[in-house]
Amino acid sequence: MADPDPHDDTSADYKQLETELLAQDRDVAGVDTADIDDATAHSLVDDLVDADVVTPVSEDRVLVHDPSGTAFDSATQLAVFHRGWMAGHDADAEGE
């Protein structure tokens, strides 16, 4: 049996294409959360409380993100989580 022609080997091309597609998927689904400062986080959390998306539990000193059931002790953590959660939720809705 003859050795395969090394010029016909496309395995490296496939790996490169797969890497590029994964990077594109991350770019599309990615949400920049680095820009959330304390003031922005508190403003977003206040809006979420007003919209009944977040429930403050004062005796436990936590904020509960109602759609996911996740509790946070920091407004900034909650704001970052909510942005990521919404991006994931929106991406799932687009994929349907």
C-alpha positions in Angstrom: 0.0 0.0 0.0 1.4 3.4 -0.9 2.0 6.1 1.7 -0.6 8.8 1.7 0.4 12.0 0.0 1.3 14.6 2.7 -0.2 17.3 0.4 -3.6 15.7 0.7 -3.7 15.7 4.5 -6.3 18.3 5.6 -6.4 17.4 9.3 -4.6 20.7 10.2 -7.1 22.7 8.2 -9.9 21.1 10.0 -8.4 21.9 13.4 -7.8 25.5 12.4 -11.4 25.8 11.1 -12.8 24.4 14.3 -10.7 26.8 16.4 -11.9 29.7 14.3 -15.6 28.7 14.6 -15.3 28.3 18.4 -13.7 31.7 18.6 -16.6 33.2 16.6 -19.2 31.5 18.8 -17.5 32.9 21.9 -17.5 36.4 20.3 -21.2 36.2 19.5 -22.2 34.9 22.8 -19.8 36.9 24.9 -21.0 39.7 27.1 -18.6 42.3 28.4 -19.1 42.5 32.2 -15.8 44.2 33.0 -17.5 47.6 32.6 -19.8 47.1 35.6 -18.8 49.4 38.4 -20.6 49.7 41.8 -22.9 52.5 40.7 -23.9 50.7 37.5 -24.5 47.5 39.5 -26.7 49.2 42.1 -28.7 50.9 39.4 -29.2 47.6 37.5 -30.2 45.8 40.7 -32.6 48.6 41.7 -34.2 48.2 38.2 -34.4 44.4 38.6 -36.0 44.8 42.1 -38.6 47.2 40.6 -39.3 44.7 37.8 -39.7 41.8 40.3 -36.7 39.9 38.8 -34.7 40.2 42.0 -36.0 39.8 45.6 -34.0 41.3 48.4 -34.0 39.1 51.5 -33.0 41.5 54.3 -32.8 39.0 57.2 -30.2 37.0 55.2 -28.6 40.1 53.6 -28.9 38.5 50.1 -30.4 39.3 46.7 -32.2 36.4 45.0 -32.3 36.3 41.2 -35.8 34.9 40.9 -35.6 33.4 37.4 -32.5 31.3 38.3 -33.1 31.0 42.0 -29.5 32.1 42.7 -28.7 34.2 45.8 -26.0 36.8 45.9 -24.5 38.9 48.7 -23.1 41.5 46.3 -25.0 43.8 43.9 -22.0 43.7 41.6 -22.0 39.9 41.5 -25.7 39.8 40.8 -25.4 42.4 38.0 -22.6 40.5 36.3 -24.5 37.2 36.7 -27.7 38.7 35.4 -26.0 40.1 32.3 -24.5 36.7 31.6 -27.7 34.9 32.3 -29.6 37.2 30.0 -27.0 36.7 27.2 -27.3 33.0 27.6 -31.1 33.1 27.7 -31.2 35.3 24.6 -28.7 33.0 22.8 -30.9 30.0 23.7 -34.0 31.8 22.3 -32.2 32.6 19.1 -31.1 29.0 18.6 -34.7 27.6 18.8 
